[in-house]
Amino acid sequence: MIRIQDVNIKLGQFHLRDIELVIKEHEFFILMGPTGAGKTVLLEAIAGLIPVTSGTIALGGRNVTRLPPEKRNVGIVYQDFCLFPHLTVEENITFGVKYHPIDREKARSRFDRLVELLDLSHLLRRLPINLSGGENQRVALARSLMVAPQVLLLDEPLSALDPRFREEIRHGLKELHRNSNITFLMVTHDFAEALSLADRAAVMNDGQIWQTGTVNEIFEKPRSTFVADFVGMKNLFPSSFCDTRACIEGLEIELERQPANSKGYIAIRPEDIVLSRKQLVSSMRNVFTGIIKRITDMGLYYEVAVEINNITFTSIITKRSLFELNLREGLTVNLAFKTTAVHDF
């Protein structure tokens, strides 16, 4: 559906470099990365709002690189909604119909379906100023979908919403995708959104794509220190490798397999590290003893930093576990993790 080949874009000092990306038909694909990575630039290039310096963009097998936005059959929804403040909800939704050759009966049928799907029937006479954030976002989605685009581009549609509205729109996006033939491409800097919405994703930084794959692949097997840090692998260490062991400042960690290189990095997700005040008896081959240096309340869980040989490991535990183990700073604890939890690159 979307094929991007060797795309380069220069905007002042910013440069989008050598972008290669293929998104399948009816896929829900997420483009992730920090602020300033170039995600929105790529999105707007696909929509035809920013010119491409070199390379090609194809939609549905059709080269659209030099076509104007109205010829691409693409809808785009921004995080700030961009609704017309002087038009009612109904007028906002139907605004684009006058610029597209859509049969009147089909347009009415599509309008009724979107209003029902996005639960907008009681809001049709209201102005955007009288809507909540979640309601405004649903209207913006309906407006983009009203013209039946092949591709729907979503630029951080959840970032401006509070948690309640965010969950509401996330559910709405899932339903919309499930009940349409539209290909979704969504930009976000929140990895949790990718986990809940997408099957495949790409991670961008500094104008380049660093990794593409299923969300699970990116989550479990990052290929660089940047991606590992982005997906929350707080335990990230430069290492030297010998057979199936990683050496970090004298500490030897058992690996599942022998790495291809003699030097690199290892990464361990904090939720894969087990803490205990008793001697651990298990199949886990990496068992160490250390001192708790810091306990941080993260709301729904606690982060516990444990120092071993001047190396700090971070583990995540529930509040219940923290109280049951009676953990506190300065306490000696046992720490363990499986060889399969250690990722090398």
N, C-alpha and C positions, 0 to 999 in steps of 0.2 A: 504493500500500500504506500508506504513512505520510504523512499530510497534516497539517501544523501551520500554523494560521492565527492570526496576530496574538496569539500567546501571551505573556502577561506573568506573571511570578512574583515575589513579594516575600518574601524570607527575611531578616528583620532589616534590615541595611544593604545587603544585596545585592539587586539587581534584574535579573531577566532581562527584556529589553525587546523587544517587537514582533517576536517570532520567527516567520519565515515559512520553511517548508521542505517540500519534496515529495520523497519517496524512493520509487522505483519497486519494483514487485513483484520479488522475487528479486534485488534489487540488493545489492551489497556497498558500503555507503556509510560513509565515515569522517568523523567530526567531530573537527577538529583545533583546537589552541589551547594557550596557555600555562596553567600551573597557576593556578586561580582565575578562569578565563574564563567558567565556567558550564556546561561540557560535561556534567559528572556530574549537575548539577541538571536539565538538559534530559532526560537519559537517564532519570532517576528519575521525572520528570513523565510521560514516555511510558509507563513501567511502572506508573504509578499510585501511586507511593510518596511523591510530593510533590504537594499540591494546586495547581491552576492558579488564579491570581488572575483572569485574564480570557483570552478566546480559546478555541479549540477544538483538540482532538487527535482525528484519525480514523485508524483502522486497518482496512484492507480495506474502506473505504467506510462503516464503522460508527463513529459518534460515541462515543468512550469517555472523554470528558473527565471525566465524573462517576462512572465505573464503578470499583469496587474492583479491585485488582491481579489477583485470581483470575479475574475476568471478562474480562480483556483478551487472553488467549492469547499472553502475552509471556514470554520467558525472559530472565534477566539473569545475567551472569557478572562478578564483581568481580575486581580484581587480586589480592586476598588470598584468593581461592578460596571462603572461607566454607563449608567442608565440616564435617560433624558429626564431631568427633574420636573419639567413642565408637562410630561405625558403620564397618563395613568398606566397602571400595570398592563392592562390589555393593549393599550397603544404602544407601549414599549415592546411587548412580545411580537406584535404584528408589524412593527416598523419596517423590517427588512423585506416583507413580502412584496411591497410595491416595486422593489428593484430586482426581483427575480421572477422568471416566467413560471409561476406555480398556479395550477388549476384552482379555481375558487373553492370547489367542493373538497378537494384534497387539502387545501390550506385550512379550511374550517375543521375538517376531521383531525388534522394534525394538531391544531390549536386545542381542540377539546381533549385530545389524548395527553398532551403535555400539561395542560392545566390540571387534569386528574392525577397524572403521574407525580407531579411536583406539588400537589395540594395547594393550588393557587386560586381556586374558584371563589373564595370569600374575600380575595384581595384585588379583584380585577378593576374596581373603581378607585382604588387608592393611588396616591402619588408616592414615589419612592421615599420621600422624606418621612412618611408615616409608616414605614416598614422597618422591621428589625434587620440586623445584619444577615441572618440566615434567609429571611424572606427576600431581601434584595438579591442575594446570590442565586436563589432559585429562579427569580425573574430573569436574571442575566443569562442563566443556563437555558431557560425556555426561549429567550430571544435568539440566541445563537442556534438552537436546534430547530427553530421554526422554519428556517430556509433549507433544512435537510442537507447539511454538509456531509461530505465524505469523511472529513477529519474534523475533530473538535480539539482545539488547543486550549489548555487551561493553565494560566499563569498564576501559580500559588493561590488557588481559589479558597483555601481554608485558612491562610495565615492571618487574615484580618478579623477572624471570628473568635468569639469566646468558646470555651470547650463544649458547651451545650449545642451551640449552633454548628460547631465544627463536626460533631458527630452526626448531626442532622443532615448536613450537606454530604458528608462522606457516604452515608447510607443512600442518599439520593443519587449520587454519582454511580454507585454500584448498580442500583436499579435501572438507571438510564442506560448504562452500558449493556446490561443483561437484556434489556428490552429493545435494543436497536442494533443496526448493522454498522454503526459508526465506529471508526478507529479513534481512540482517545490517546492524546499525548499530553501529559500533565507535568508541569514544572514544580518542584518543591525543594526546600532545603531540609525537610523533616523526614528522616529515614523511617519513622513510625508510619507515616502516611503511605510510603511505598509498600511496607509489609502488609498493610490492611487492604490495599487497592489493586496493586499491580502483580502481574506474573513476571514480567521482565523489566529491566531498568538499565540506565547508564549513569555513571558518575562523572561529572565534569568538574574541572578546576583550571583556572588560569587560561581559559579559552581552548581547552583540549578535553577530549573524552579519555578518561583514565581506565575505565573498565565498563564492559557491557556483559550482561548475562541475566540469568534468573535472579530474582530478589534473594532467594536462598543462597545461591552461589556467591553473590556479592557479600551477603551477610556472614556466611561461613568461611569463604575462601577469598579474602581480599588479596589483590596482587601487588599492592604497594603500601607503603607506610601511610600515605595520605588516605587511601580508601579504608585501611584498617582503622585509622583514627576516626574517620567520618562515620563509620558504622558502629562505633562505640567500643572498639577493642582497646580498653584502657591499659591493658598490660602489653606493651609494645617495647621490645628490647633488641638492640643490635647484638648479634651472636656469631660465634664461630662454630662450625659443625665438624664433628668427627663421628663417622659411622652414623648411628641413629641417636646421637646425643648432641645437644646444643649447650655450649659453654658460655655463661654470662658472669664475668668477673669471679671465676672460680666455682660458680654454682653450675652443676651438671643437670640438665633436664632431658628426660627420655622422650624421644619422638616416635611417631608411628612408623616412619620410614626414613631412609637416608636421603637428605636433601641433595639436589644436583650440584650445588656450589659449596665451597668451603666456608664462605662467609655470607651473611645476610641478616634477616630479622626473624624473630618469632613473635606471635601475637596470641593472646589467650583472652577469651571473653570473661569478664568478671563474674558472670552468672555460672560459669563452668568451674569456678574455684570453690571448694568445700572447706569450711572452717569447723574445727572441733577443739574442745578443751581436753578431750581424752585421746589416748593413742589410737590412731586410725588403723583399722584392720579391714582392708578392702582390696579389690583388684587394681586399684589405681597405683601406677608405678612411680608417680611423682608425689612424694610425701616429704614435707619439710616442717621445721619448727621456727617460728619467728615471734616478733614482738608487735603488738598492735600500736601503731603510731597515731592513728587518726580514725575517728568514727564520725561520719557526716550524714545527717538526716536529709534524705532526698524526697521526703513526702510519703510516698507509698513504700519505700524501702530504705535501707541504710547502706552506705558504702563504707567498707572497712579496709583501711590501708595497713598492710602487714609488712614489716621490714625483715628481710632475710639476707645476710651477708651484704648489707648496704644497698640491697635491691628492694624496691617497694612494689608489692603486688596489691592489686585492688580486687576485692570480692564484694558481691552484692548479697545481702541477706534480708529476710523479712523482719518486720518489727517483732513479731512473735519469737523468731529464732534469736534475735538479739537479746531479748529478755530471758528466754529459756536458758541460753548459754551464759547469761550474766557477763557479757563482754564489756570491757572498758579499756581505755587507753593505758598502755604499759603492761598489759596482761600478756603472758606467753600462751600462744595457741598453735595448734597443728593445722597445716594448710596442705591441701591435696587437689590434684587434677589428673585426668586421664591423658594418655598420650594422644588420643584422638582429638583432644581439646586444644592441642598446640598446633598452630598453623605457621608454616615457614614460607618465606619468599625472599 
